[in-house]
Amino acid sequence: MSRAWDGDNNAGRDPAELRRALGVPIMPNSLDRALTHRSYAYEHANPPTNERLEFLGDSVLGLVVTDTLFRGYPNLPEGQLAKLRAAVVQMRALAEVARELKLGSYVRLGRGEEVTGGRNKSSILADTLEAVIGAVYIDCGLAAASGLVHRLFDPVIERSARLGAGLDWKTSLQELTAAQMLGVPDYQVEESGPDHQKSFRAVVRIGGRELGSGSGRSKKEAEQQAAEAAWNAITAESGAASGNGDRPQGDPAGEGGQAGGPAPGR
């Protein structure tokens, strides 16, 4: 089969390669639908898009990840389980898994999305991956879909479980500032660049002090980076204060502002 596998100059890799990589007997038509972005449908007589499969796949992914966390981390309280699940199924995590599969090179896109880098957009990659999971569930059943999710996401779960406060820097910062009665974090975000390539810069102030800044391709990513910087600054200050009191100078204060440390207030 040619590289322009759909016959309409939507140049992409042959989805048969993806079927082999997935290792499940998904039907070609189902996979085609899972790979069809709405921008392609608008330009090609409106074939079925992947949006309904995305809706289904989101629930299948959530169920399998939730079950895995519930069984695999019996000592974690509900709040930490919720943070861990959110870290695993967030758009950025899904997009990274999709990039490992080279999923972007198989997606059917409209010309507008194609020329603005749609094959590497995190939102498109994450949605397409959920649609593929949904299609596997429909064609092959829950056991096969669960096996695929485990193969793709168990490493993500293991990495996320080691992050501690880094599961959600904004929540961790809010917990830390509340525990130390420092005030509520206030985020200010600026955006720049054209619509198809925007960048964001966030600054977080606490008690009138600017304690962190960050940048990213989304507002959320920039705010998370700013929160991480502020969390590290506050824990470093707390460690220094403790070191000047009960500890010898230079002795770490336990949490030490490390990204892999336990979430504050836990």
N, C-alpha and C positions, 0 to 999 in steps of 0.2 A: 504494500500500500504506500502511496506517496506521502510525503511530509504534509502536504495540504490535504489532510485525511478526510475533511468533510466535503471536499470538492468545491469549496467557495472561497478559496484563497485565505482561509483562516489558518495560516501556517502554524502547525503545532506537531508535536510528536504523535506517533501512532498510539492510540489508547490501548491497543493490545499489549504494548510494553508495560503499561500501568497495571493491567489485569494480572500480568505475570508477577509484577512487583508486589501487588496486594496479596497474592497467594490464595485468593478465594474465587469460587466459580460464579462470579457476577456476570449477568447477561450483558452482551455488548450494547444493546439498546438502553439498558438501565444505566450503564456507565456513561454512555453518550449524554443522557439526560442530566446525570449528576454533574457533568462537565460543562453544561450549557448555561452561561451567564445571561441575565436578562438583556444585556446590551447586544448580544448576538441575536437573540430572539427578535428584538425590535427591528433589526435590519434584514431578517430572513423569514418573513411570513409567519412570525410568532410560533415557532415550535415550542413544546413544553420546556420550561426553564427548570433550574435546579432548586427553586425556592421552597417548594413543598418538601422535597427530600432533605433540604437543609433543616427545615423545621423538625422533621422526624429525627434526623441524625443528631441534632442538638440534644434531644431527650435521651436517645440511646447512649450517647457519650456520657451525659450526666449520670444516668443510671449506673453504668458500668464503673465509672470513676468513683461515684458515691459508695457503691457496694465494696469496691476495692479498699477505699479508705476506712470504711466502717470495720471491715474484717481485719485489715492489715495494721491498724493503729488503735487497738482496743483501749489504750490509756489516754488518748487525746480527748479533751472535752469538746462539746459541740461547737463552741466558737472557733477553736483551732482547726477542727475538721472543715468548717465552712470556709475559713481562710485558705486552707490547703486546696480544697476543691476549686475555689475561685481562681487560684494561681494556676492550676492545671488546665482549666477549660477557658481561660481568658484568650482573647483574640491573638495576642502576640505569641502565646505558647502554641496555639493551633497553627498559626502561620509558620512558625519554625519547623514544626513537624511536617507541614505541607511542603516546605522548601527542601527538606531532606528527601521527600518523595519526588522532588522536581515536578510537583503538581501543576505549577504555573505554566509549564510548557505543554500541558495537555488541555488547558481550559479553552473553550470556545468563546471568544470575545468579539464584540463589535469593534469597528474601526477606531471609534473614539477612545475606547478603553485601551485598545492595542497601542495607539501612538502615545498615550500618556502613562505608559508603564504599568498597565493593569495586571500583567502577568506576575508582577512582584508586589502588588498591593496586599498588605496584610489582611484587610477586610475581605477581599475576594478570595484569597488563599484559604482563610479560616472558614468562610462560608462554603467553599467548594469541598473542603475536607469533610465538613459535617454532612454535606449532600452525599458524598461517596459512602460514608458510614451508614446513612439512611438507606441508600440503594443496596448495600450489602445486607442490611437487616431484611429488606423486603424480599430479595432474591434467595438469601441463604439462611435466614433465621437468626435468632438472638445469639445462639452459641457461636456461630461464625463471626457475627459482628462483634461479640464480646472478645473473641480471640484476636481479632484485628485491633481493637482498641487496646488490649493489653500489650500487644506487640509494639504498637506505636507510642503508647503513653506511659507504660510502666517506668521507663527511664525518666520521663518528665516528673512523675510522681516521686520517684526516689530523689531527684535533684531538688524538687520543691520542698520536700520534707526536711531538707538540711538547711533551708534558708532562714528559719526563725523569723526575726522581725522583717526580713526581706520578702516575706510572702505578700505583704501589703504595707508599704512604707507609710502611706498616708494614715492608715488606721493605727499603725504602731506609733507614729509620731503623736497622734491625738491621744492615745493611751498614755504615752510618756509625759506629755505636757500636762495632762489632767492629774497624773500621779504626783507630779512635782509642782502643781498649782502655778504653772507658768502662763496660762492663758490659752486661748483657742488659736490654732494656726490659721493665718490669713494668706491666701494664695493670690498672686497677681500674675496674669498670663498675657504675653504679647505674641502675636502671630505675624509671620512675614512670608513672602514668596507667592508665586501664582497658585491658583486653586488646585492644580494637579500635583503640586510639589511644595505644599506648605510646611513650614517649620514653626515650632513653638518654643518660647522661652518662659519659664516660670520662676518666680521668686516667692519664698515663703517667709513671712514675718511673724514673730511670736513676741508679744509684749512690746511691740514697737521696734524690735531688733530684727534685722535681716540675717537669718541663720542658714539659709540654703538657697541654691539656685540650680536649675537644670534645664535641659533642652531635649527636644525629640520631635518626631514626625506627627505626634498627636498631643493634644492638651493633656491627656491622662499620663502619657509617658513623661512629659516635661514635669508635671506635678509630682509624679512618683520619684523622679530623680532629685527634685528639690527637697522632698520630704526625707529622702535617704540622707542627703547632705546635712539637713537640720538634725535628724535623729543622731547621726554620728557626732555632730558638734556638741549637742547637749550631753550625750553620754560621755564624751571626752571631758567636758567641763566637770561633770559629776565625778568622774574618775580622778581628775586632778584635785578637786576639793577634798575627796576622801583621802587621797594620797598625802595631802598636807595635814591631815588630822590623824586618823588612826593608823594609816599605813606609812611605811617608809617611802620617801620620795621616789617616784618612778615605778612603784609596784602597781600593776594593772588593777583596775577596779572591777574585775570580773567580766562585765559585759563589754567594756572597752570599746564600744562603738563599732564592733565588727559586724559585717553584714550577716554572718552566719550565726550570730548569737541568738539566744532565746528572745522571744517577743517580750517587750517590757510589760510589767504589770502582771505577768503570768507566774 
